[in-house]
Amino acid sequence: MPAFQPNNPLHGVTLEQLLNDLVAFYGWEVLGRKIEIRCFTHDPSITSSLKFLRRTPWARTRVESLYIAMVQGTGTGQCSPQVSASTTARGPNNSKKAGA
């Protein structure tokens, strides 16, 4: 089995790292709207979410799919405060230029 898997965005990424990246990118509120599971919407925490995702294959599959979409850039169409702040910090926003 090859150690390097360029076509597998999940290779080498732990579930905890994946979940931390999603929370950092979307925030709990948006994540709870994208994937409606109780551990994201009611008193969310990394620990409780990891426990649930490890025991629930269908939920883990959805979370992994969202992570892949985020990494490939297809999951960025949703506007959330975390996304807006990070996008603004990287450079000028094109929509502001158009409105000026």
Order of alpha helices (4+ residues) and beta strands (2+ residues): alpha-alpha-alpha-alpha-alpha-alpha-alpha
